[in-house]
Amino acid sequence: MDLFSHSVQREALQPGDHIYSWRNAYIFAHHGIYVGDGKVIHFTGGRNIEELAGCRSFSSALTSSSIPGSTTFPCEICGTDAESRGVLKSCLDCFLSGFPLSRFEYGTSSATFIAKLRGGTCTTAKSDPSELVLHRANYLLSINGFGCYHVFRNNCEDFAIYCKTGLLAIDRNAIGSSGQATSFLGIILAVAGSISSCFSRSNFWGLVASFGAYSMNRYMSDIGVRSDVEKVDVEDLAVNRSRQHA
C-alpha cells in the first residue's frame, strides 16, 4: 500500500478519473478530472490567486493552484499559460508541469484511509458513474462556474471531488472537502502537540496521541464521513457557490 500517493501511468488513465500531481515536496498537490484525449479539466486560481476578484487567500505560496513555469505565452496545444484561472481544460503536460502523475482513489476502507500518512489521496466516498463525472466537469468548464478559489474552502481538490461525487459542504464557513487542506491544518495541530509533549516525561506517548489525533481529524473530515454535506446538481451549483462565497 502506497502511504503517500497512487502513481499511475498515462496509458492507464480512463475518462472520468480524478488525477493529481504533488508539488513542493508533498506539501500540496494539484487536482483535476481527466476527460480523455490527453486533456484535464481543473480549477485554478492562477499564479496570483489573491488578485482574483472577491477572493482572498492566506498566501499564494500555500496554494497548489499555480501552474509552474515562468512563461506567460499560451501552450501551443491547449492555450494554458501561467495567468490562466478558473475552470480550465489543459493538456496533461501543462497540468503536470513536469511532476509525477497519481490517481485519486474512491471507496477506500476506513482502515486504509486512516493508515494513509497524507491526506488528499483518497476518500471513503463512492464515485458516481464516469458519464456523470464528465458531465459535471464539462458543464462547469462551459460556465467557468466553481466560485472563488480559496486554499482551504474551495480549491482544486474540492472541484475534482465534487465532479466525482456531487457532494458539497453545506456550511459556507466550514473547510471544504479537500483532504490536503485538512491534513495541512492537522499537521499544525499535531506539531503543536508534539512540541508540548517534549516538555513532559511522557513525550513518546504524547507523539503517539498527536498522530492519532491527526489521523482521526482527517477521517472525520472526509467527504464520505461528514454529515454536513449534500448532493447538489451541477446545474444548481452556480447559485450554490454564489451563496457560499457571498
Accessible surface in RSA format (square Angstrom, percent):
REM  Atomic radii and reference values for relative SASA: ProtOr
REM  Chains: A
REM  Algorithm: Lee & Richards
REM  Probe-radius: 1.40
REM  Slices: 20
REM RES _ NUM      All-atoms   Total-Side   Main-Chain    Non-polar    All polar
REM                ABS   REL    ABS   REL    ABS   REL    ABS   REL    ABS   REL
RES MET A   1   147.13  76.2  63.86  42.3  83.27 198.3  71.95  61.2  75.18  99.6
RES ASP A   2    68.00  47.6  52.69  52.4  15.30  36.2  28.43  66.9  39.57  39.5
RES LEU A   3    59.64  33.2  56.24  40.2   3.40   8.6  56.24  39.5   3.40   9.2
RES PHE A   4    91.52  45.8  91.51  56.7   0.01   0.0  91.52  55.5   0.00   0.0
RES SER A   5     7.82   6.6   7.63  10.2   0.18   0.4   6.77  14.4   1.04   1.5
RES HIS A   6    21.26  11.6  15.92  11.1   5.35  13.7  20.79  21.4   0.47   0.5
RES SER A   7    89.85  75.9  60.32  80.5  29.53  68.0  37.04  78.9  52.81  74.0
RES VAL A   8    18.58  12.2   6.11   5.5  12.47  30.0  11.94  10.4   6.64  18.0
RES GLN A   9   128.51  71.9 125.31  91.6   3.20   7.6  43.25  92.1  85.26  64.7
RES ARG A  10   107.82  45.3  97.34  49.6  10.48  24.9  40.88  55.9  66.94  40.6
RES GLU A  11   150.89  86.6 115.38  87.3  35.51  84.6  79.44 153.6  71.45  58.3
RES ALA A  12    46.51  42.8  32.24  49.7  14.27  32.5  41.26  58.1   5.25  13.9
RES LEU A  13    12.71   7.1   0.20   0.1  12.51  31.4   0.20   0.1  12.51  33.7
RES GLN A  14   108.84  60.9 108.84  79.5   0.00   0.0  39.31  83.7  69.53  52.7
RES PRO A  15    58.20  42.4  52.46  47.8   5.74  20.9  52.46  43.3   5.74  35.7
RES GLY A  16     1.71   2.1   0.00   N/A   1.71   2.1   1.64   4.5   0.06   0.1
RES ASP A  17    20.12  14.1  19.41  19.3   0.71   1.7   0.68   1.6  19.44  19.4
RES HIS A  18     1.17   0.6   0.04   0.0   1.13   2.9   0.04   0.0   1.13   1.3
RES ILE A  19     0.00   0.0   0.00   0.0   0.00   0.0   0.00   0.0   0.00   0.0
RES TYR A  20     0.00   0.0   0.00   0.0   0.00   0.0   0.00   0.0   0.00   0.0
RES SER A  21     0.03   0.0   0.00   0.0   0.03   0.1   0.03   0.1   0.00   0.0
RES TRP A  22    18.25   7.3  14.31   6.9   3.95   9.3  14.45   7.7   3.81   6.2
RES ARG A  23    11.77   4.9  10.74   5.5   1.03   2.5  10.69  14.6   1.09   0.7
RES ASN A  24    85.82  59.2  70.88  68.5  14.94  36.0  22.65  54.5  63.17  61.1
RES ALA A  25    94.65  87.0  56.67  87.4  37.99  86.4  69.33  97.6  25.32  67.1
RES TYR A  26   105.16  49.1 100.04  56.9   5.12  13.3  59.39  44.6  45.77  56.4
RES ILE A  27    84.58  48.1  80.06  59.6   4.52  10.9  84.45  60.8   0.13   0.4
RES PHE A  28     5.64   2.8   5.64   3.5   0.00   0.0   5.64   3.4   0.00   0.0
RES ALA A  29     0.06   0.1   0.06   0.1   0.00   0.0   0.06   0.1   0.00   0.0
RES HIS A  30     1.44   0.8   1.44   1.0   0.00   0.0   1.44   1.5   0.00   0.0
RES HIS A  31     0.11   0.1   0.11   0.1   0.00   0.0   0.00   0.0   0.11   0.1
RES GLY A  32     0.00   0.0   0.00   N/A   0.00   0.0   0.00   0.0   0.00   0.0
RES ILE A  33     0.00   0.0   0.00   0.0   0.00   0.0   0.00   0.0   0.00   0.0
RES TYR A  34    24.02  11.2  24.02  13.7   0.00   0.0   2.54   1.9  21.48  26.5
RES VAL A  35    26.68  17.6   7.33   6.6  19.35  46.6   7.33   6.4  19.35  52.5
RES GLY A  36     9.71  12.0   0.00   N/A   9.71  12.0   8.13  22.3   1.59   3.6
RES ASP A  37   139.44  97.7 106.53 106.0  32.91  77.8  37.54  88.3 101.90 101.6
RES GLY A  38    28.90  35.6   0.00   N/A  28.90  35.6  22.98  63.1   5.92  13.2
RES LYS A  39    51.73  25.2  51.73  31.7   0.00   0.0  21.97  19.8  29.77  31.7
RES VAL A  40     0.00   0.0   0.00   0.0   0.00   0.0   0.00   0.0   0.00   0.0
RES ILE A  41     0.00   0.0   0.00   0.0   0.00   0.0   0.00   0.0   0.00   0.0
RES HIS A  42     1.14   0.6   1.14   0.8   0.00   0.0   1.14   1.2   0.00   0.0
RES PHE A  43     2.71   1.4   2.71   1.7   0.00   0.0   2.71   1.6   0.00   0.0
RES THR A  44     0.15   0.1   0.00   0.0   0.15   0.4   0.00   0.0   0.15   0.2
RES GLY A  45     0.00   0.0   0.00   N/A   0.00   0.0   0.00   0.0   0.00   0.0
RES GLY A  46     0.06   0.1   0.00   N/A   0.06   0.1   0.06   0.2   0.00   0.0
RES ARG A  47    83.30  35.0  79.09  40.3   4.21  10.0  36.59  50.0  46.72  28.3
RES ASN A  48    44.91  31.0  44.91  43.4   0.00   0.0   0.98   2.3  43.93  42.5
RES ILE A  49     1.94   1.1   0.96   0.7   0.98   2.4   0.96   0.7   0.98   2.7
RES GLU A  50    86.16  49.5  67.95  51.4  18.21  43.4  45.00  87.0  41.17  33.6
RES GLU A  51   117.29  67.3  88.58  67.0  28.70  68.3  36.56  70.7  80.73  65.9
RES LEU A  52    35.02  19.5  32.38  23.2   2.63   6.6  32.62  22.9   2.39   6.4
RES ALA A  53    92.04  84.6  69.41 107.1  22.63  51.5  79.27 111.6  12.77  33.8
RES GLY A  54    83.15 102.5   0.00   N/A  83.15 102.5  42.36 116.2  40.80  91.4
RES CYS A  55     8.55   6.5   1.10   1.2   7.45  17.5   4.45  11.3   4.10   4.4
RES ARG A  56   207.06  86.9 198.73 101.3   8.34  19.8  71.01  97.0 136.05  82.5
RES SER A  57    24.46  20.7   1.32   1.8  23.14  53.3   3.59   7.6  20.87  29.2
RES PHE A  58   136.23  68.2 102.87  63.7  33.36  86.8 108.48  65.8  27.75  79.4
RES SER A  59    42.70  36.1  34.16  45.6   8.54  19.7  26.75  57.0  15.95  22.3
RES SER A  60    45.87  38.8  34.22  45.7  11.65  26.8   3.72   7.9  42.15  59.0
RES ALA A  61    84.67  77.8  54.16  83.6  30.51  69.4  66.67  93.9  18.00  47.7
RES LEU A  62    48.11  26.8  47.52  34.0   0.58   1.5  48.11  33.8   0.00   0.0
RES THR A  63     9.21   6.5   0.00   0.0   9.21  21.9   0.27   0.4   8.93  13.5
RES SER A  64     5.02   4.2   1.34   1.8   3.68   8.5   2.80   6.0   2.22   3.1
RES SER A  65     0.02   0.0   0.00   0.0   0.02   0.0   0.00   0.0   0.02   0.0
RES SER A  66    31.16  26.3  28.01  37.4   3.14   7.2  24.26  51.7   6.90   9.7
RES ILE A  67    16.40   9.3  14.14  10.5   2.26   5.5  14.20  10.2   2.20   6.0
RES PRO A  68    56.83  41.4  33.32  30.4  23.50  85.4  44.37  36.6  12.46  77.4
RES GLY A  69    48.29  59.6   0.00   N/A  48.29  59.6  32.21  88.4  16.08  36.0
RES SER A  70   109.27  92.3  81.78 109.1  27.49  63.3  51.33 109.3  57.94  81.2
RES THR A  71    76.09  54.1  66.88  67.8   9.21  22.0  70.87  95.2   5.22   7.9
RES THR A  72    64.32  45.7  53.63  54.4  10.69  25.5  25.65  34.4  38.67  58.5
RES PHE A  73   163.01  81.6 157.13  97.3   5.88  15.3 157.50  95.5   5.51  15.8
RES PRO A  74    80.25  58.5  67.02  61.1  13.23  48.1  67.02  55.3  13.23  82.2
RES CYS A  75    31.97  24.2  16.63  18.5  15.34  36.0  15.14  38.4  16.82  18.1
RES GLU A  76   181.02 103.9 138.73 105.0  42.28 100.7  60.73 117.5 120.29  98.2
RES ILE A  77   119.13  67.8  89.52  66.7  29.61  71.4  95.03  68.4  24.10  65.4
RES CYS A  78    31.79  24.0   1.02   1.1  30.78  72.3   9.58  24.3  22.22  24.0
RES GLY A  79    38.41  47.4   0.00   N/A  38.41  47.4  22.82  62.6  15.59  34.9
RES THR A  80    10.64   7.6   3.51   3.6   7.13  17.0   3.86   5.2   6.78  10.2
RES ASP A  81    30.04  21.0  24.43  24.3   5.60  13.3   5.64  13.3  24.40  24.3
RES ALA A  82     3.77   3.5   1.71   2.6   2.06   4.7   1.83   2.6   1.94   5.1
RES GLU A  83    67.32  38.6  59.54  45.0   7.78  18.5  42.55  82.3  24.77  20.2
RES SER A  84    22.95  19.4  12.94  17.3  10.01  23.1  13.03  27.7   9.92  13.9
RES ARG A  85    70.25  29.5  60.18  30.7  10.07  24.0  32.72  44.7  37.52  22.7
RES GLY A  86    10.06  12.4   0.00   N/A  10.06  12.4  10.06  27.6   0.00   0.0
RES VAL A  87     6.57   4.3   0.20   0.2   6.37  15.3   0.20   0.2   6.37  17.3
RES LEU A  88    30.49  17.0  29.03  20.8   1.47   3.7  30.49  21.4   0.00   0.0
RES LYS A  89    86.07  42.0  71.83  44.1  14.23  33.9  25.87  23.3  60.20  64.1
RES SER A  90     0.27   0.2   0.27   0.4   0.00   0.0   0.27   0.6   0.00   0.0
RES CYS A  91     7.41   5.6   7.41   8.3   0.00   0.0   6.68  16.9   0.73   0.8
RES LEU A  92     8.56   4.8   7.73   5.5   0.83   2.1   7.73   5.4   0.83   2.2
RES ASP A  93    79.89  56.0  71.89  71.6   8.00  18.9  27.32  64.3  52.57  52.4
RES CYS A  94    26.09  19.7  18.61  20.8   7.48  17.6   6.42  16.3  19.66  21.2
RES PHE A  95     2.00   1.0   0.00   0.0   2.00   5.2   1.84   1.1   0.16   0.5
RES LEU A  96     8.13   4.5   8.13   5.8   0.00   0.0   8.13   5.7   0.00   0.0
RES SER A  97    32.73  27.7   6.00   8.0  26.74  61.6  16.27  34.7  16.46  23.1
RES GLY A  98    81.92 101.0   0.00   N/A  81.92 101.0  42.29 116.1  39.63  88.8
RES PHE A  99    69.92  35.0  62.97  39.0   6.96  18.1  63.96  38.8   5.96  17.1
RES PRO A 100    95.87  69.9  83.13  75.8  12.74  46.3  94.67  78.2   1.20   7.4
RES LEU A 101    15.02   8.4   7.21   5.2   7.81  19.6   7.21   5.1   7.81  21.0
RES SER A 102     3.17   2.7   3.17   4.2   0.00   0.0   0.00   0.0   3.17   4.4
RES ARG A 103    76.28  32.0  76.16  38.8   0.12   0.3  16.52  22.6  59.76  36.2
RES PHE A 104     8.29   4.1   0.75   0.5   7.54  19.6   0.75   0.5   7.54  21.6
RES GLU A 105    73.50  42.2  69.95  52.9   3.54   8.4  25.09  48.5  48.40  39.5
RES TYR A 106    41.07  19.2  11.64   6.6  29.43  76.6  11.94   9.0  29.13  35.9
RES GLY A 107    30.14  37.2   0.00   N/A  30.14  37.2   5.34  14.7  24.80  55.5
RES THR A 108    15.94  11.3   4.09   4.1  11.85  28.3  10.42  14.0   5.52   8.3
RES SER A 109    64.30  54.3  48.99  65.4  15.31  35.3  53.90 114.8  10.39  14.6
RES SER A 110    50.65  42.8  45.32  60.5   5.33  12.3  24.96  53.2  25.69  36.0
RES ALA A 111    77.78  71.5  63.40  97.8  14.38  32.7  70.51  99.3   7.27  19.3
RES THR A 112    42.15  30.0  39.36  39.9   2.78   6.6  16.56  22.2  25.58  38.7
RES PHE A 113     9.71   4.9   9.71   6.0   0.00   0.0   9.71   5.9   0.00   0.0
RES ILE A 114    55.88  31.8  54.70  40.7   1.19   2.9  54.70  39.4   1.19   3.2
RES ALA A 115    43.55  40.0  27.56  42.5  15.99  36.4  38.49  54.2   5.06  13.4
RES LYS A 116     3.24   1.6   3.24   2.0   0.00   0.0   0.42   0.4   2.83   3.0
RES LEU A 117    66.02  36.8  56.30  40.3   9.72  24.4  56.30  39.5   9.72  26.1
RES ARG A 118    16.37   6.9  16.02   8.2   0.35   0.8   9.93  13.6   6.43   3.9
RES GLY A 119     3.32   4.1   0.00   N/A   3.32   4.1   3.32   9.1   0.00   0.0
RES GLY A 120     1.85   2.3   0.00   N/A   1.85   2.3   0.18   0.5   1.67   3.7
RES THR A 121     0.60   0.4   0.59   0.6   0.02   0.0   0.10   0.1   0.50   0.8
RES CYS A 122     7.69   5.8   1.64   1.8   6.05  14.2   0.00   0.0   7.69   8.3
RES THR A 123     1.22   0.9   1.22   1.2   0.00   0.0   1.22   1.6   0.00   0.0
RES THR A 124    25.28  18.0  13.40  13.6  11.88  28.3  12.83  17.2  12.45  18.8
RES ALA A 125     8.66   8.0   2.86   4.4   5.80  13.2   8.66  12.2   0.00   0.0
RES LYS A 126   156.00  76.1 144.70  88.8  11.30  26.9 101.44  91.3  54.55  58.1
RES SER A 127    43.22  36.5  17.05  22.8  26.17  60.3  15.34  32.7  27.88  39.1
RES ASP A 128    26.44  18.5  20.60  20.5   5.84  13.8   1.10   2.6  25.34  25.3
RES PRO A 129    88.94  64.8  76.70  69.9  12.25  44.5  88.50  73.1   0.44   2.8
RES SER A 130    48.56  41.0  41.30  55.1   7.26  16.7  19.79  42.1  28.77  40.3
RES GLU A 131   128.43  73.7 118.95  90.0   9.48  22.6  71.71 138.7  56.72  46.3
RES LEU A 132    70.64  39.3  66.91  47.9   3.73   9.4  69.89  49.1   0.75   2.0
RES VAL A 133     0.00   0.0   0.00   0.0   0.00   0.0   0.00   0.0   0.00   0.0
RES LEU A 134    39.53  22.0  39.29  28.1   0.25   0.6  39.53  27.8   0.00   0.0
RES HIS A 135    83.45  45.6  75.06  52.2   8.39  21.5  56.66  58.4  26.79  31.2
RES ARG A 136    10.75   4.5  10.75   5.5   0.00   0.0   0.29   0.4  10.46   6.3
RES ALA A 137     0.00   0.0   0.00   0.0   0.00   0.0   0.00   0.0   0.00   0.0
RES ASN A 138    60.99  42.1  57.41  55.5   3.58   8.6  25.67  61.8  35.32  34.1
RES TYR A 139    65.37  30.5  59.98  34.1   5.39  14.0  38.93  29.3  26.44  32.6
RES LEU A 140     0.00   0.0   0.00   0.0   0.00   0.0   0.00   0.0   0.00   0.0
RES LEU A 141    48.93  27.2  38.68  27.7  10.25  25.8  38.68  27.2  10.25  27.6
RES SER A 142    86.93  73.5  44.74  59.7  42.20  97.2  50.00 106.5  36.94  51.7
RES ILE A 143    73.26  41.7  45.54  33.9  27.72  66.8  53.41  38.5  19.85  53.9
RES ASN A 144    86.52  59.7  68.26  66.0  18.26  44.0  22.04  53.0  64.48  62.3
RES GLY A 145    10.79  13.3   0.00   N/A  10.79  13.3  10.79  29.6   0.00   0.0
RES PHE A 146     0.94   0.5   0.00   0.0   0.94   2.4   0.00   0.0   0.94   2.7
RES GLY A 147    36.98  45.6   0.00   N/A  36.98  45.6  20.59  56.5  16.40  36.7
RES CYS A 148    33.67  25.5  32.64  36.4   1.03   2.4   5.97  15.1  27.70  29.9
RES TYR A 149     3.64   1.7   1.71   1.0   1.93   5.0   0.12   0.1   3.52   4.3
RES HIS A 150    31.33  17.1  31.33  21.8   0.00   0.0  19.75  20.4  11.58  13.5
RES VAL A 151     1.63   1.1   1.36   1.2   0.27   0.7   1.41   1.2   0.22   0.6
RES PHE A 152    20.41  10.2  20.41  12.6   0.00   0.0  20.41  12.4   0.00   0.0
RES ARG A 153   101.21  42.5  92.16  47.0   9.05  21.6   7.36  10.1  93.85  56.9
RES ASN A 154     0.00   0.0   0.00   0.0   0.00   0.0   0.00   0.0   0.00   0.0
RES ASN A 155     2.38   1.6   2.38   2.3   0.00   0.0   0.78   1.9   1.60   1.5
RES CYS A 156     0.00   0.0   0.00   0.0   0.00   0.0   0.00   0.0   0.00   0.0
RES GLU A 157     0.75   0.4   0.75   0.6   0.00   0.0   0.00   0.0   0.75   0.6
RES ASP A 158     5.87   4.1   4.91   4.9   0.97   2.3   4.88  11.5   0.99   1.0
RES PHE A 159     0.00   0.0   0.00   0.0   0.00   0.0   0.00   0.0   0.00   0.0
RES ALA A 160     0.00   0.0   0.00   0.0   0.00   0.0   0.00   0.0   0.00   0.0
RES ILE A 161     2.15   1.2   2.15   1.6   0.00   0.0   2.15   1.5   0.00   0.0
RES TYR A 162     0.63   0.3   0.63   0.4   0.00   0.0   0.63   0.5   0.00   0.0
RES CYS A 163     0.00   0.0   0.00   0.0   0.00   0.0   0.00   0.0   0.00   0.0
RES LYS A 164    21.83  10.7  21.83  13.4   0.00   0.0   0.72   0.6  21.12  22.5
RES THR A 165     0.93   0.7   0.93   0.9   0.00   0.0   0.93   1.2   0.00   0.0
RES GLY A 166     0.00   0.0   0.00   N/A   0.00   0.0   0.00   0.0   0.00   0.0
RES LEU A 167    34.19  19.0  33.01  23.6   1.19   3.0  33.01  23.2   1.19   3.2
RES LEU A 168     9.00   5.0   7.93   5.7   1.07   2.7   9.00   6.3   0.00   0.0
RES ALA A 169    11.17  10.3   7.17  11.1   4.00   9.1   7.17  10.1   4.00  10.6
RES ILE A 170    87.06  49.5  74.85  55.8  12.21  29.4  76.69  55.2  10.37  28.1
RES ASP A 171    72.92  51.1  63.20  62.9   9.72  23.0  25.25  59.4  47.67  47.5
RES ARG A 172   119.09  50.0 106.86  54.5  12.23  29.1  23.86  32.6  95.23  57.7
RES ASN A 173   101.64  70.1  85.86  83.0  15.78  38.0  22.81  54.9  78.83  76.2
RES ALA A 174    25.13  23.1  13.48  20.8  11.64  26.5  21.77  30.7   3.35   8.9
RES ILE A 175    41.88  23.8  33.02  24.6   8.87  21.4  34.78  25.0   7.10  19.3
RES GLY A 176     5.46   6.7   0.00   N/A   5.46   6.7   5.21  14.3   0.26   0.6
RES SER A 177    13.20  11.2   5.34   7.1   7.86  18.1   2.55   5.4  10.65  14.9
RES SER A 178     0.26   0.2   0.00   0.0   0.26   0.6   0.02   0.0   0.24   0.3
RES GLY A 179    19.61  24.2   0.00   N/A  19.61  24.2  19.23  52.8   0.38   0.9
RES GLN A 180     0.52   0.3   0.52   0.4   0.00   0.0   0.16   0.3   0.36   0.3
RES ALA A 181     0.00   0.0   0.00   0.0   0.00   0.0   0.00   0.0   0.00   0.0
RES THR A 182     6.72   4.8   6.38   6.5   0.33   0.8   5.02   6.7   1.69   2.6
RES SER A 183     0.00   0.0   0.00   0.0   0.00   0.0   0.00   0.0   0.00   0.0
RES PHE A 184    43.75  21.9  43.37  26.9   0.38   1.0  43.61  26.4   0.14   0.4
RES LEU A 185    67.59  37.6  66.43  47.5   1.17   2.9  66.69  46.8   0.90   2.4
RES GLY A 186     1.56   1.9   0.00   N/A   1.56   1.9   0.94   2.6   0.61   1.4
RES ILE A 187    71.84  40.9  71.68  53.4   0.16   0.4  71.84  51.7   0.00   0.0
RES ILE A 188    92.28  52.5  87.55  65.2   4.74  11.4  90.65  65.3   1.63   4.4
RES LEU A 189   123.43  68.7 114.96  82.2   8.48  21.3 115.53  81.1   7.91  21.3
RES ALA A 190    20.06  18.4  15.62  24.1   4.44  10.1  19.65  27.7   0.41   1.1
RES VAL A 191    75.52  49.7  74.22  67.2   1.30   3.1  75.48  65.6   0.04   0.1
RES ALA A 192    53.73  49.4  46.03  71.0   7.70  17.5  50.91  71.7   2.83   7.5
RES GLY A 193    28.95  35.7   0.00   N/A  28.95  35.7  24.34  66.8   4.62  10.3
RES SER A 194    25.14  21.2  25.12  33.5   0.01   0.0  15.85  33.7   9.29  13.0
RES ILE A 195   100.38  57.1  99.50  74.1   0.88   2.1 100.35  72.3   0.03   0.1
RES SER A 196    75.47  63.8  61.84  82.5  13.63  31.4  36.35  77.4  39.12  54.8
RES SER A 197    10.44   8.8   4.74   6.3   5.70  13.1  10.17  21.6   0.28   0.4
RES CYS A 198    86.25  65.2  61.73  68.8  24.52  57.6  19.29  48.9  66.96  72.2
RES PHE A 199   175.54  87.8 137.08  84.9  38.46 100.1 144.74  87.8  30.80  88.2
RES SER A 200    52.36  44.2  37.38  49.9  14.97  34.5  42.26  90.0  10.10  14.1
RES ARG A 201   248.86 104.5 211.87 108.0  36.99  88.1  91.92 125.6 156.94  95.1
RES SER A 202    62.78  53.1  55.49  74.0   7.30  16.8  35.56  75.7  27.22  38.1
RES ASN A 203    66.54  45.9  66.54  64.3   0.00   0.0   2.39   5.7  64.16  62.0
RES PHE A 204   122.31  61.2 120.14  74.4   2.18   5.7 122.06  74.0   0.25   0.7
RES TRP A 205   169.51  68.0 165.59  80.1   3.92   9.2 139.49  74.4  30.02  48.7
RES GLY A 206    19.93  24.6   0.00   N/A  19.93  24.6  17.94  49.2   1.99   4.5
RES LEU A 207    85.95  47.9  81.04  58.0   4.91  12.3  81.41  57.2   4.54  12.2
RES VAL A 208    69.28  45.6  63.44  57.4   5.84  14.1  67.45  58.6   1.83   5.0
RES ALA A 209    64.69  59.5  49.96  77.1  14.73  33.5  60.27  84.9   4.43  11.7
RES SER A 210    14.55  12.3   8.08  10.8   6.47  14.9   8.41  17.9   6.14   8.6
RES PHE A 211    99.07  49.6  95.98  59.5   3.09   8.0  98.46  59.7   0.61   1.8
RES GLY A 212    31.18  38.5   0.00   N/A  31.18  38.5  31.10  85.4   0.08   0.2
RES ALA A 213    65.01  59.8  50.68  78.2  14.34  32.6  59.70  84.1   5.31  14.1
RES TYR A 214    15.23   7.1  11.58   6.6   3.64   9.5  13.70  10.3   1.52   1.9
RES SER A 215     4.32   3.7   4.32   5.8   0.00   0.0   4.11   8.8   0.21   0.3
RES MET A 216    90.75  47.0  90.54  59.9   0.21   0.5  77.00  65.5  13.75  18.2
RES ASN A 217    54.40  37.5  47.38  45.8   7.02  16.9  17.26  41.5  37.14  35.9
RES ARG A 218     7.29   3.1   4.07   2.1   3.22   7.7   3.01   4.1   4.28   2.6
RES TYR A 219    41.04  19.2  41.04  23.3   0.00   0.0  16.80  12.6  24.24  29.9
RES MET A 220   109.89  56.9 101.44  67.1   8.45  20.1  91.79  78.0  18.10  24.0
RES SER A 221    22.99  19.4  17.49  23.3   5.50  12.7   4.17   8.9  18.82  26.4
RES ASP A 222    10.73   7.5   5.11   5.1   5.62  13.3   5.62  13.2   5.11   5.1
RES ILE A 223     2.87   1.6   0.46   0.3   2.41   5.8   0.46   0.3   2.41   6.5
RES GLY A 224    38.96  48.0   0.00   N/A  38.96  48.0   6.11  16.8  32.85  73.6
RES VAL A 225    47.49  31.3  21.97  19.9  25.53  61.5  26.67  23.2  20.83  56.5
RES ARG A 226    32.00  13.4  15.50   7.9  16.49  39.3  14.93  20.4  17.07  10.3
RES SER A 227   114.47  96.7  80.57 107.5  33.89  78.1  53.49 113.9  60.97  85.4
RES ASP A 228    47.62  33.4  43.76  43.6   3.86   9.1  33.67  79.3  13.95  13.9
RES VAL A 229    27.57  18.1  11.62  10.5  15.95  38.4  11.62  10.1  15.95  43.3
RES GLU A 230    65.65  37.7  59.80  45.2   5.85  13.9  23.73  45.9  41.92  34.2
RES LYS A 231   117.89  57.5  88.93  54.6  28.97  69.0  70.90  63.8  46.99  50.1
RES VAL A 232    13.48   8.9   9.31   8.4   4.17  10.0  12.40  10.8   1.07   2.9
RES ASP A 233    95.57  66.9  87.13  86.7   8.44  20.0  14.96  35.2  80.61  80.4
RES VAL A 234     4.97   3.3   2.71   2.5   2.26   5.5   2.71   2.4   2.26   6.1
RES GLU A 235    91.90  52.8  73.84  55.9  18.07  43.0  46.35  89.6  45.55  37.2
RES ASP A 236    79.62  55.8  77.91  77.5   1.71   4.0  18.80  44.3  60.82  60.7
RES LEU A 237     0.00   0.0   0.00   0.0   0.00   0.0   0.00   0.0   0.00   0.0
RES ALA A 238    43.30  39.8  39.09  60.3   4.21   9.6  41.95  59.1   1.36   3.6
RES VAL A 239   107.74  70.9 103.93  94.1   3.81   9.2 106.97  92.9   0.77   2.1
RES ASN A 240     9.94   6.9   9.43   9.1   0.51   1.2   3.18   7.7   6.75   6.5
RES ARG A 241    10.96   4.6  10.56   5.4   0.40   0.9   3.09   4.2   7.87   4.8
RES SER A 242    76.07  64.3  61.44  82.0  14.62  33.7  41.69  88.8  34.38  48.2
RES ARG A 243   127.99  53.7 120.51  61.4   7.48  17.8  71.74  98.0  56.25  34.1
RES GLN A 244    18.50  10.3  11.44   8.4   7.06  16.8   3.19   6.8  15.31  11.6
RES HIS A 245    60.25  32.9  27.35  19.0  32.90  84.2  19.82  20.4  40.43  47.0
RES ALA A 246   103.97  95.6  40.43  62.4  63.54 144.5  78.31 110.3  25.66  68.0
END  Absolute sums over single chains surface
CHAIN  1 A    11388.9       8945.7       2443.3       6939.2       4449.8
END  Absolute sums over all chains
TOTAL         11388.9       8945.7       2443.3       6939.2       4449.8
